[in-house]
Amino acid sequence: MEKAARRSHVMRYRIAFVDCDPAQIVHFSNYFRWFDTASREFFTACGVPSWRDTERTSGIIGTPLVDAQAAFRNPATYGEDIEIESWVEQWNTKSFVMRHEARRGDTLLAEGREVRVFAERESIDPPRIRAVRIPAEYRAMCA
């Protein structure tokens, strides 16, 4: 297990009316959607090719989620601009821990923690996937 250096990426988003519940507060599920999007945006910012490209070249189809947690600190509503900062907190052999912080200015709205794996399709049963060792070159690009 290796603690990662903190290279991060910030994704900006304007909250839409549809992101809110009847009380006009962001519905919790949207934070998970934004964290998932921010995860891919992090890898894009690091120079990792699209998952379509990596599947063609190395068989890797992406980084499926195996565990997700969130803590909701302050409410947000539509029309507000937020930033989601994402980074890899820890690299393991086949999995990694990704962290996210959603902020409106200096106000922390939510914190997320995800465990993800790099995966490829099973050769015998292609709809099934399996975790693979994290490619050293992708780790290096994101360090």
Order of alpha helices (4+ residues) and beta strands (2+ residues): beta-beta-alpha-alpha-beta-beta-beta-beta-beta-beta-alpha
